[in-house]
Amino acid sequence: AQSVAQPEDQVNVAEGNPLTVKCTYSVSGNPYLFWYVQYPNRGLQFLLKYITGDNLVKGSYGFEAEFNKSQTSFHLKKPSALVSDSALYFCAVRDIRGENDYKLSFGAGTTVTVRA
Amino acid sequence: DGGITQSPKYLFRKEGQNVTLSCEQNLNHDAMYWYRQDPGQGLRLIYYSQIVNDFQKGDIAEGYSVSREKKESFPLTVTSAQKNPTAFYLCASALEQGLKSYEQYFGPGTRLTVT
């Protein structure tokens, strides 16, 4: 079984300050990890993914995430937040142990508000 | 949202009626997915299909049906058996090659309201 937890429903930061959105996961084997962003009444947009290799992954719009296997975490970060980063963020995991399991499990989402 | 279209954007139906949501992709992706999104619950998988003429139930398939007659199309029917059909429905597709995992691309969604 695989699952994702996003412990914060909301994150509020001032523009220009660092932004962190937390994500922890649970899988039986090795994880594939993803971050998506959703703007109101829109579909999800892919930000970045961790498959293998460097633990620090860089993605779209200046976002990055750090894979920490010992803490089973994959926190999303941005050094300097913009008002336009205000949106709903989802972490997702896929357990690659099951060769025929193509399912992606999503967290409940974290609403980010960046104030000017 | 590019490459995946969902129609209509908003849909209103009376209780007891079946309704079909359209999803089309031109990305030549093998796999397609349907999710339901409710406030505070993230996305829940309804059905997914890895190849044409084959599909599998997700976590909340009851009251829904799908077909995959063409690689580009994966329509979802919300039947009258679905007890709480009002939700935001998202279609996604992904390129799948062996054990390689590629990100899913999402359509713009259809907001279904049943009264």
Interface residues (C-beta under 8 A of the other chain):
Chain A: D9 Y32 F34 Y36 N41 R42 G43 L44 Q45 F46 K49 I51 F90 R94 I96 E99 Y102 K103 L104 F106 G107 A108 G109
Chain B: D1 I4 Q6 A31 Y33 Y35 G40 Q41 G42 L43 R44 L45 Y48 Q50 G58 F88 L90 A92 A94 E96 L99 S101 E103 Q104 Y105 F106 G107 P108 G109 R111
